[in-house]
Amino acid sequence: MSITQSRSLRHRPSRTVPAVVTAIILFAVGCAAVWAGVAALQGNTHLVETAAGIGTQTPWNSPAGYTIAAVLLVVGLVLLIVALSPGKYNAIRLNDPAANSTSRARSSSPVEYVIGRRALGRLARTRAEQVDGVESAAVKVSPRRIDVAVDTYLVDATDLQETVRQRLEQALADLDPATRPRIGVKTTTRTLD
């Protein structure tokens, strides 16, 4: 019997930025080549002659040649490093609820529980908006921090800020994340127009 290791649910996102940048550059070069080819077929060779003239008149050991080569090298290296480096984790690991419960027998295979950062942000926004006095809420979630911006019409929002923080602390206690993010609440008082 072989033990296979499962893939983690807490994966890192793919790097699409280098692929998009490369695709845009290749698309632009391809469009320019097609445009120059169609113009040359119609008898207008000025564009092709100009591009070929610039390429043949610029020596490789000139400052312009070195500058172009250095810029292309830096752009290529940046795209390569960004493509190979992993992204940030897109989920927060939760503790196993069966670890505290004796009613369910533990299985031999490990079980992983996660919640996505967007889902945690929606949960935090919903819980914040359920507090009396909150007009709207905006949430930004990172693996270590949950920042909530609350809009209200209350003049003194000190108690509201603490109530929202307590409601979010309770929501986090219900989820039981493996590493508990800090909660920051900022209130903004709106004026009636």
Phi and psi restraints in degrees (value plus and minus 20) as a CYANA .aco file:
   2 SER   PHI    -120.9   -80.9
   2 SER   PSI     125.8   165.8
   3 ILE   PHI    -119.8   -79.8
   3 ILE   PSI     101.2   141.2
   4 THR   PHI    -124.1   -84.1
   4 THR   PSI     118.0   158.0
   5 GLN   PHI    -108.9   -68.9
   5 GLN   PSI     107.8   147.8
   6 SER   PHI    -101.5   -61.5
   6 SER   PSI     137.4   177.4
   7 ARG   PHI     -94.0   -54.0
   7 ARG   PSI     123.5   163.5
   8 SER   PHI     -92.1   -52.1
   8 SER   PSI     122.0   162.0
   9 LEU   PHI     -94.1   -54.1
   9 LEU   PSI     -39.1     0.9
  10 ARG   PHI    -113.0   -73.0
  10 ARG   PSI      47.0    87.0
  11 HIS   PHI    -107.4   -67.4
  11 HIS   PSI     147.1   187.1
  12 ARG   PHI    -119.7   -79.7
  12 ARG   PSI     121.2   161.2
  13 PRO   PHI     -90.2   -50.2
  13 PRO   PSI     137.6   177.6
  14 SER   PHI     -93.2   -53.2
  14 SER   PSI     138.3   178.3
  15 ARG   PHI    -115.9   -75.9
  15 ARG   PSI      80.2   120.2
  16 THR   PHI    -115.4   -75.4
  16 THR   PSI     -36.7     3.3
  17 VAL   PHI     -81.9   -41.9
  17 VAL   PSI     -69.1   -29.1
  18 PRO   PHI     -81.3   -41.3
  18 PRO   PSI     -57.1   -17.1
  19 ALA   PHI     -86.5   -46.5
  19 ALA   PSI     -60.7   -20.7
  20 VAL   PHI     -87.1   -47.1
  20 VAL   PSI     -64.1   -24.1
  21 VAL   PHI     -81.8   -41.8
  21 VAL   PSI     -65.6   -25.6
  22 THR   PHI     -82.9   -42.9
  22 THR   PSI     -61.8   -21.8
  23 ALA   PHI     -83.5   -43.5
  23 ALA   PSI     -60.6   -20.6
  24 ILE   PHI     -84.9   -44.9
  24 ILE   PSI     -63.2   -23.2
  25 ILE   PHI     -83.5   -43.5
  25 ILE   PSI     -67.0   -27.0
  26 LEU   PHI     -84.4   -44.4
  26 LEU   PSI     -57.0   -17.0
  27 PHE   PHI     -83.3   -43.3
  27 PHE   PSI     -63.6   -23.6
  28 ALA   PHI     -84.4   -44.4
  28 ALA   PSI     -63.2   -23.2
  29 VAL   PHI     -84.3   -44.3
  29 VAL   PSI     -61.9   -21.9
  30 GLY   PHI     -84.1   -44.1
  30 GLY   PSI     -62.5   -22.5
  31 CYS   PHI     -83.1   -43.1
  31 CYS   PSI     -62.2   -22.2
  32 ALA   PHI     -83.7   -43.7
  32 ALA   PSI     -60.0   -20.0
  33 ALA   PHI     -86.5   -46.5
  33 ALA   PSI     -62.0   -22.0
  34 VAL   PHI     -84.9   -44.9
  34 VAL   PSI     -62.9   -22.9
  35 TRP   PHI     -81.4   -41.4
  35 TRP   PSI     -64.8   -24.8
  36 ALA   PHI     -85.7   -45.7
  36 ALA   PSI     -57.5   -17.5
  37 GLY   PHI     -86.9   -46.9
  37 GLY   PSI     -62.8   -22.8
  38 VAL   PHI     -86.3   -46.3
  38 VAL   PSI     -60.8   -20.8
  39 ALA   PHI     -83.3   -43.3
  39 ALA   PSI     -59.3   -19.3
  40 ALA   PHI     -87.4   -47.4
  40 ALA   PSI     -55.7   -15.7
  41 LEU   PHI     -86.5   -46.5
  41 LEU   PSI     -49.1    -9.1
  42 GLN   PHI    -106.5   -66.5
  42 GLN   PSI     -17.6    22.4
  43 GLY   PHI      77.3   117.3
  43 GLY   PSI     -23.5    16.5
  44 ASN   PHI    -114.6   -74.6
  44 ASN   PSI      72.6   112.6
  45 THR   PHI    -115.8   -75.8
  45 THR   PSI     -12.6    27.4
  46 HIS   PHI     -81.4   -41.4
  46 HIS   PSI     -62.6   -22.6
  47 LEU   PHI     -84.9   -44.9
  47 LEU   PSI     -64.4   -24.4
  48 VAL   PHI     -86.9   -46.9
  48 VAL   PSI     -61.2   -21.2
  49 GLU   PHI     -86.5   -46.5
  49 GLU   PSI     -57.1   -17.1
  50 THR   PHI     -85.9   -45.9
  50 THR   PSI     -66.2   -26.2
  51 ALA   PHI     -84.9   -44.9
  51 ALA   PSI     -62.3   -22.3
  52 ALA   PHI     -87.0   -47.0
  52 ALA   PSI     -56.0   -16.0
  53 GLY   PHI     -85.5   -45.5
  53 GLY   PSI     -61.6   -21.6
  54 ILE   PHI     -84.7   -44.7
  54 ILE   PSI     -61.1   -21.1
  55 GLY   PHI     -88.5   -48.5
  55 GLY   PSI     -55.8   -15.8
  56 THR   PHI    -105.2   -65.2
  56 THR   PSI     -44.2    -4.2
  57 GLN   PHI    -107.6   -67.6
  57 GLN   PSI     -33.7     6.3
  58 THR   PHI    -114.8   -74.8
  58 THR   PSI      89.5   129.5
  59 PRO   PHI     -92.8   -52.8
  59 PRO   PSI     133.4   173.4
  60 TRP   PHI     -87.0   -47.0
  60 TRP   PSI     -48.2    -8.2
  61 ASN   PHI    -115.0   -75.0
  61 ASN   PSI      -2.6    37.4
  62 SER   PHI    -107.9   -67.9
  62 SER   PSI     139.6   179.6
  63 PRO   PHI     -78.5   -38.5
  63 PRO   PSI     -56.3   -16.3
  64 ALA   PHI     -85.4   -45.4
  64 ALA   PSI     -60.2   -20.2
  65 GLY   PHI     -85.3   -45.3
  65 GLY   PSI     -62.9   -22.9
  66 TYR   PHI     -84.2   -44.2
  66 TYR   PSI     -60.4   -20.4
  67 THR   PHI     -84.1   -44.1
  67 THR   PSI     -66.3   -26.3
  68 ILE   PHI     -81.8   -41.8
  68 ILE   PSI     -63.7   -23.7
  69 ALA   PHI     -84.5   -44.5
  69 ALA   PSI     -60.8   -20.8
  70 ALA   PHI     -87.2   -47.2
  70 ALA   PSI     -61.5   -21.5
  71 VAL   PHI     -83.9   -43.9
  71 VAL   PSI     -65.3   -25.3
  72 LEU   PHI     -83.2   -43.2
  72 LEU   PSI     -57.9   -17.9
  73 LEU   PHI     -85.2   -45.2
  73 LEU   PSI     -65.1   -25.1
  74 VAL   PHI     -85.1   -45.1
  74 VAL   PSI     -64.6   -24.6
  75 VAL   PHI     -81.5   -41.5
  75 VAL   PSI     -63.2   -23.2
  76 GLY   PHI     -83.5   -43.5
  76 GLY   PSI     -63.0   -23.0
  77 LEU   PHI     -85.9   -45.9
  77 LEU   PSI     -61.2   -21.2
  78 VAL   PHI     -82.8   -42.8
  78 VAL   PSI     -65.2   -25.2
  79 LEU   PHI     -82.9   -42.9
  79 LEU   PSI     -59.0   -19.0
  80 LEU   PHI     -87.2   -47.2
  80 LEU   PSI     -63.6   -23.6
  81 ILE   PHI     -85.7   -45.7
  81 ILE   PSI     -63.5   -23.5
  82 VAL   PHI     -84.3   -44.3
  82 VAL   PSI     -57.4   -17.4
  83 ALA   PHI     -89.0   -49.0
  83 ALA   PSI     -55.3   -15.3
  84 LEU   PHI    -107.1   -67.1
  84 LEU   PSI     -44.6    -4.6
  85 SER   PHI     -99.4   -59.4
  85 SER   PSI     117.6   157.6
  86 PRO   PHI     -93.4   -53.4
  86 PRO   PSI     134.1   174.1
  87 GLY   PHI     -98.9   -58.9
  87 GLY   PSI    -199.7  -159.7
  88 LYS   PHI     -93.8   -53.8
  88 LYS   PSI     133.2   173.2
  89 TYR   PHI     -81.3   -41.3
  89 TYR   PSI     120.5   160.5
  90 ASN   PHI    -125.6   -85.6
  90 ASN   PSI      -8.9    31.1
  91 ALA   PHI    -165.6  -125.6
  91 ALA   PSI     137.3   177.3
  92 ILE   PHI    -132.3   -92.3
  92 ILE   PSI     109.4   149.4
  93 ARG   PHI     -95.3   -55.3
  93 ARG   PSI     117.2   157.2
  94 LEU   PHI    -127.9   -87.9
  94 LEU   PSI     133.0   173.0
  95 ASN   PHI     -91.4   -51.4
  95 ASN   PSI     133.7   173.7
  96 ASP   PHI     -91.5   -51.5
  96 ASP   PSI      99.7   139.7
  97 PRO   PHI     -87.4   -47.4
  97 PRO   PSI     -42.0    -2.0
  98 ALA   PHI     -97.8   -57.8
  98 ALA   PSI     -33.4     6.6
  99 ALA   PHI     -86.7   -46.7
  99 ALA   PSI     -51.5   -11.5
 100 ASN   PHI    -111.6   -71.6
 100 ASN   PSI     -30.3     9.7
 101 SER   PHI    -125.0   -85.0
 101 SER   PSI     115.6   155.6
 102 THR   PHI    -118.6   -78.6
 102 THR   PSI     -23.9    16.1
 103 SER   PHI     -94.1   -54.1
 103 SER   PSI     -49.2    -9.2
 104 ARG   PHI    -124.4   -84.4
 104 ARG   PSI     110.6   150.6
 105 ALA   PHI     -91.4   -51.4
 105 ALA   PSI     116.4   156.4
 106 ARG   PHI     -97.0   -57.0
 106 ARG   PSI     116.8   156.8
 107 SER   PHI    -105.2   -65.2
 107 SER   PSI     144.8   184.8
 108 SER   PHI     -97.1   -57.1
 108 SER   PSI     -42.3    -2.3
 109 SER   PHI    -110.3   -70.3
 109 SER   PSI     119.0   159.0
 110 PRO   PHI     -89.9   -49.9
 110 PRO   PSI     124.0   164.0
 111 VAL   PHI    -135.2   -95.2
 111 VAL   PSI     116.1   156.1
 112 GLU   PHI    -137.9   -97.9
 112 GLU   PSI     113.9   153.9
 113 TYR   PHI    -139.0   -99.0
 113 TYR   PSI     109.8   149.8
 114 VAL   PHI    -158.1  -118.1
 114 VAL   PSI     141.4   181.4
 115 ILE   PHI    -154.4  -114.4
 115 ILE   PSI     114.3   154.3
 116 GLY   PHI     -87.8   -47.8
 116 GLY   PSI     133.3   173.3
 117 ARG   PHI     -85.0   -45.0
 117 ARG   PSI     -56.8   -16.8
 118 ARG   PHI     -86.1   -46.1
 118 ARG   PSI     -60.0   -20.0
 119 ALA   PHI     -85.0   -45.0
 119 ALA   PSI     -60.8   -20.8
 120 LEU   PHI     -84.9   -44.9
 120 LEU   PSI     -57.3   -17.3
 121 GLY   PHI     -85.3   -45.3
 121 GLY   PSI     -60.5   -20.5
 122 ARG   PHI     -85.5   -45.5
 122 ARG   PSI     -59.9   -19.9
 123 LEU   PHI     -82.6   -42.6
 123 LEU   PSI     -66.0   -26.0
 124 ALA   PHI     -84.4   -44.4
 124 ALA   PSI     -61.3   -21.3
 125 ARG   PHI     -83.6   -43.6
 125 ARG   PSI     -63.1   -23.1
 126 THR   PHI     -83.4   -43.4
 126 THR   PSI     -65.2   -25.2
 127 ARG   PHI     -84.7   -44.7
 127 ARG   PSI     -57.1   -17.1
 128 ALA   PHI     -88.7   -48.7
 128 ALA   PSI     -59.6   -19.6
 129 GLU   PHI     -92.1   -52.1
 129 GLU   PSI     -35.6     4.4
 130 GLN   PHI    -100.4   -60.4
 130 GLN   PSI     -31.4     8.6
 131 VAL   PHI     -96.4   -56.4
 131 VAL   PSI     115.7   155.7
 132 ASP   PHI     -82.0   -42.0
 132 ASP   PSI     112.6   152.6
 133 GLY   PHI      80.6   120.6
 133 GLY   PSI     -31.7     8.3
 134 VAL   PHI    -108.7   -68.7
 134 VAL   PSI     103.1   143.1
 135 GLU   PHI    -103.5   -63.5
 135 GLU   PSI     -67.4   -27.4
 136 SER   PHI    -176.0  -136.0
 136 SER   PSI     143.2   183.2
 137 ALA   PHI    -162.7  -122.7
 137 ALA   PSI     124.8   164.8
 138 ALA   PHI    -145.7  -105.7
 138 ALA   PSI     117.8   157.8
 139 VAL   PHI    -147.3  -107.3
 139 VAL   PSI     119.3   159.3
 140 LYS   PHI    -145.0  -105.0
 140 LYS   PSI     104.0   144.0
 141 VAL   PHI    -135.4   -95.4
 141 VAL   PSI     111.1   151.1
 142 SER   PHI    -144.6  -104.6
 142 SER   PSI     150.0   190.0
 143 PRO   PHI     -80.2   -40.2
 143 PRO   PSI     -45.8    -5.8
 144 ARG   PHI    -129.0   -89.0
 144 ARG   PSI     -27.7    12.3
 145 ARG   PHI    -170.9  -130.9
 145 ARG   PSI     125.0   165.0
 146 ILE   PHI    -142.5  -102.5
 146 ILE   PSI      94.6   134.6
 147 ASP   PHI    -125.8   -85.8
 147 ASP   PSI     105.9   145.9
 148 VAL   PHI    -140.1  -100.1
 148 VAL   PSI     107.1   147.1
 149 ALA   PHI    -129.2   -89.2
 149 ALA   PSI      97.7   137.7
 150 VAL   PHI    -130.5   -90.5
 150 VAL   PSI     111.6   151.6
 151 ASP   PHI    -122.3   -82.3
 151 ASP   PSI     117.7   157.7
 152 THR   PHI    -166.6  -126.6
 152 THR   PSI     140.5   180.5
 153 TYR   PHI    -118.6   -78.6
 153 TYR   PSI     -20.1    19.9
 154 LEU   PHI     -91.6   -51.6
 154 LEU   PSI     121.0   161.0
 155 VAL   PHI     -94.7   -54.7
 155 VAL   PSI     -65.8   -25.8
 156 ASP   PHI    -125.9   -85.9
 156 ASP   PSI      85.5   125.5
 157 ALA   PHI    -123.9   -83.9
 157 ALA   PSI      -2.9    37.1
 158 THR   PHI     -84.3   -44.3
 158 THR   PSI     -67.8   -27.8
 159 ASP   PHI     -87.4   -47.4
 159 ASP   PSI     -55.0   -15.0
 160 LEU   PHI     -83.7   -43.7
 160 LEU   PSI     -60.9   -20.9
 161 GLN   PHI     -81.1   -41.1
 161 GLN   PSI     -64.2   -24.2
 162 GLU   PHI     -89.0   -49.0
 162 GLU   PSI     -56.2   -16.2
 163 THR   PHI     -84.8   -44.8
 163 THR   PSI     -62.4   -22.4
 164 VAL   PHI     -84.1   -44.1
 164 VAL   PSI     -62.9   -22.9
 165 ARG   PHI     -81.2   -41.2
 165 ARG   PSI     -63.3   -23.3
 166 GLN   PHI     -84.7   -44.7
 166 GLN   PSI     -59.6   -19.6
 167 ARG   PHI     -84.0   -44.0
 167 ARG   PSI     -59.6   -19.6
 168 LEU   PHI     -91.9   -51.9
 168 LEU   PSI     -56.0   -16.0
 169 GLU   PHI     -82.0   -42.0
 169 GLU   PSI     -60.0   -20.0
 170 GLN   PHI     -86.2   -46.2
 170 GLN   PSI     -59.7   -19.7
 171 ALA   PHI     -83.2   -43.2
 171 ALA   PSI     -59.8   -19.8
 172 LEU   PHI     -88.1   -48.1
 172 LEU   PSI     -57.2   -17.2
 173 ALA   PHI     -84.1   -44.1
 173 ALA   PSI     -56.6   -16.6
 174 ASP   PHI     -86.6   -46.6
 174 ASP   PSI     -57.0   -17.0
 175 LEU   PHI     -96.4   -56.4
 175 LEU   PSI     -56.1   -16.1
 176 ASP   PHI      38.4    78.4
 176 ASP   PSI      46.7    86.7
 177 PRO   PHI     -90.4   -50.4
 177 PRO   PSI     131.8   171.8
 178 ALA   PHI     -83.3   -43.3
 178 ALA   PSI     -62.7   -22.7
 179 THR   PHI    -138.4   -98.4
 179 THR   PSI     100.5   140.5
 180 ARG   PHI    -102.2   -62.2
 180 ARG   PSI      98.3   138.3
 181 PRO   PHI     -92.4   -52.4
 181 PRO   PSI     129.5   169.5
 182 ARG   PHI     -96.7   -56.7
 182 ARG   PSI     129.6   169.6
 183 ILE   PHI    -133.0   -93.0
 183 ILE   PSI     107.3   147.3
 184 GLY   PHI    -137.8   -97.8
 184 GLY   PSI     108.5   148.5
 185 VAL   PHI    -140.4  -100.4
 185 VAL   PSI     108.9   148.9
 186 LYS   PHI    -144.3  -104.3
 186 LYS   PSI     109.1   149.1
 187 THR   PHI    -129.1   -89.1
 187 THR   PSI     122.3   162.3
 188 THR   PHI    -145.1  -105.1
 188 THR   PSI     106.0   146.0
 189 THR   PHI    -110.5   -70.5
 189 THR   PSI     104.0   144.0
 190 ARG   PHI    -110.3   -70.3
 190 ARG   PSI     133.1   173.1
 191 THR   PHI    -125.5   -85.5
 191 THR   PSI     126.1   166.1
 192 LEU   PHI     -97.9   -57.9
 192 LEU   PSI     111.3   151.3
